[in-house]
Amino acid sequence: DVVDSYASQHHARVMETVETITKNYPIYVIEENGVAFTLVQAPLGASASVQILDVLIACGCKKIISAGSCGVLVDIEENEFLIPKKALRDEGTSYKYLPAERYIELDAEMLKSLQSFLTQRKIPYKECTTWTTDGFFRETADMIYYRKEEGCDCVEMECAALAACAKKRGAQFGQFFFTADSLANLDQYDERGWGKNSLQTALQICVDLIQTL
């Protein structure tokens, strides 16, 4: 696991541990260049990841950057970076934090910070609209076509819920993705390499960026 390995290499201390029935998630505190920040692996899925985020915010975190993989709905190569400007709320968790709306807009200040950071580092990226869904096996061909018609470029399971939780709690939240599997061809699903070649880079972007905020 890249998060645990990074924490071990940088002599992190465990600030808190989120205990779940499946595994425990240590919340690490790391200090680099005189700046202390937290680092944690989030579990898969909206409700599980928001459980972690609620704990982070309760512990005092006010600015959060999340990185994760996404499936592409349009023709985008694997291991590309995407920054969502808004997320379609097709999961249940976000509705426990904010009133019902079709989309949630991502925090404008964090969005600008992400754009500026990647531009300065000469890391190519694209802006996108993401489809957040917890119905993994209901990503049918008809539904994928419908979401593409609505303007969604990618699909994942957490973004809308994380953004809603942060907004409810008064924290700033930014998100970026690295592209993994492809659903662009409705006749042929392609898992590709699950974006694994981007894991280290994505983590380093988070670590470097959070120290500038």
C-alpha positions, 0 to 999 in steps of 0.5 A: 500500500503506497500510503502506509509505505510513504508513512513508514519511510517518513517516520509518521506518527499515528494521530488516530485510528478509525476502526471498522469491522473489516480493517483499521485505518491509521491517520498519519501525521507527517512533518515535512519542511516545517509543515505538518499534515495528515495522510490516510488511505480512504476505503472504497465507496461513498459512505465508508470514505465519508466516515473517514472524512468526518473523523479527519474534520473532527480532528481539526483538518480544514483543507483536504485533498483527495486523489483516486482512480476513476473509470472513463466514459469518453476516450481518455487514455489511462494514467491521465489526470482529471480535475472534477469541477462538479459531481453528479450525485447518484449515490446516497451519502451526499443527501445526508449532508446537503439538500437534494440537488442534481450536482455538487460544485467542487470548492472553487478555491481548492479547484484553483489551487489544484489547477495552478499546482499542476500547471506549475509542475507541468503536469497535464490535466483535464477538467471534467464532470464526474458521475459519482455512483454507488451502484457499481453493477448498475453501470449498464450500457444504457446508463453510461450512454445517458451519463455521457449525454449529460456531459459526464466524462468519468465515473467513481464512487466517492467524490460527490459524497466527500464534497458534500460532507466537507461543505456541511462541516465547513472544510475545504475539499479538492479532488483529482483523479487518475484514469484507470479502466475504460467504459467508453466503448459500450460494447467492450469494457476495458479494465486496462491496468487500473491506473496503477502506474499513477499511484506514486505520482498521485500521492506525491502530488497530494503531499506536495500540494497540501504543504502549499495551502 
